[in-house]
Amino acid sequence: MRSAKRLSAFCLNTLSSNYSIFLVLKYKPKRKYSAHKPKCAVYKTVFIFYAYHCKIVLLLTKFYFMQKLIQKFATTFAVFGCFLACQAQTTCQLDSSYYYNELNSLTSKGYYVYNAINKPSEQTSKIFENGSWNNSSKQILSYTTSGKVTNDTRQFWQNNQWKNSNRSVYDFDANDNQLTFLQQAWDSATAAWKLSGFQQYYTYNINNKKTKQIQVSMNNGIVNDSTRQTFSYDAGGNELSLLREGWTSSNPTWRNIQKLVYFYNANNQKDSSYNLIWNPGTTAFDTVYKDAFVYDAAGNQIENGFYQNSGNLWIPKTKNVYTYDANNNNTFQGRYTWIGLTSTWRADNEQTVAYNSNNQVTNGINKSYDFASSTLLYNYRYTYSYDANDNLTLKMFDNYTANNWQYNNRTEFFNSCGNSVGINETDAVEFQLYPNPTNNIINITTAATIETLTVYNLQGQSLIEVKSNIKQLELSNLAQGAYIIQMKTAEGFARRTIVKQ
């Protein structure tokens, strides 16, 4: 479908014990894939609602919380142990990531291992506590021969050894269709994995389209049916309807809950969808909500409106508005609520995004509605930097406070490309740089004797080199941006990333 989108800057997969959160920072039409640009699968989490009125709350809050999730990415990445599975080039791999908190203290590190087919197979997180770096958590992944994740195991560090915590297990058929999703928890008493949480089972038609999804839950070790979803399609493979049913042990039968019906335009783009809620009093479905979609000539979705049925009239509730540049990069996202008393749209949230010549996200600014002033106010901004191989090297967040942008946190990423080792911090020499970010002067604190201090840009070019045991470095001749400072001593090398504002 022309409206299908792909993640092309980078993707983050944050996995907890019970669910997955996938943040999509940039989209482009599927047809523009290139073998030399980042590739990521975009997954969707299916939320089951027993009462569809929950959707209103979800729609009103979804955009706000997504921005908050993006803002907290660096912390989540380091603490829970997540993989950046996108690579700018197949010869480049992420080696490690360092997270600095709002006090500019390095508080957590992530280290990455890849398997024979260059898939991330292990990531270890370390945290700084009691004056030293200690293991914290580990994520271990295994795959099918086609690259599908079959096992995602989480471990934690305790008593100087790794201990199992929980895992997600996936099974696929010969066509790579997912058949099952199982959640398991480690039982230390029996030293074995046991089912926990919920499980999902899927069936498909001859066209490899999902026709049924059944979810069961675990309660005191007993498996109980929970929800069932049934899908139907037209001859072209477009999804026509989704029926949701519920099950309880006290009333052991499948009962209708909700039905979604979809319609498409001549380009096979979803034109509208209707949400029908089961009415047990009339034993029929009531048409309650509607979504309407608008696209530009390139197939990009430019508007999504949400309406509620009231006396056979469709009353607008919310809408999302999107704009794109000439390369179909999403440059603007706006979230608006209909104010019936004034018949106007109120802007709840707006975000602008900028890209470099390689169509990678470079920065974004978020605004949120302030009820006290009845206007949009700056909320936060983010900035990304890349090396010459298009690998992400720095991600920084600033908050808008007291009419000024103030540093909040940053994450540094270090990569290896081919046989070369990416710029990476070593623990051979301890030294600190402050303030960071800085406007001009960087102070250097270390017990070692500095032989050479070199400043590199993110492309690896040497810009400043000082061969003396200095304690302060002036950066007035450098433009705003991120730089690598390397210190050479008799004990070895150490590197840090600094940002000049």
Secondary structure, 3 states (H helix, E strand, C coil): CCCCEEECCCEEEEECCCCEEEEECCEEEHHHCCCCCCCCCCCCCCCCCCCCCHHHHHHHHHHHHHHHHHHCHHHHHHHHCCECCCCCCCCEEEEEEEEECCCCCEEEEEEEEECCCCCEEEEEEEEEECCEEEEEEEEEEEECCCCCEEEEEEEEEECCEEEEEEEEEEEECCCCCEEEEEEEEEECCCCEEEECCEEEEEEECCCCCEEEEEEEEEECCEEEEEEEEEEEECCCCCEEEEEEEEEECCEEEEEEEEEEEEEECCCCCEEEEEEEEEECCCCEEEEEEEEEEEECCCCCEEEEEEEEEECCEEEEEEEEEEEECCCCCEEEEEEEEEECCCCEEEEEEEEEEEECCCCCEEEEEEEEEECCCCEEEEEEEEEEEECCCCCEEEEEEEEEECCEEEEEEEEEEEEEECCECCCCCCCCCCEEEECCCECCEEEEEECCCCCEEEEECCCCCEEEEECCCCCEEECCCCCCEEEEEEEEECCEEEEEEEEEC
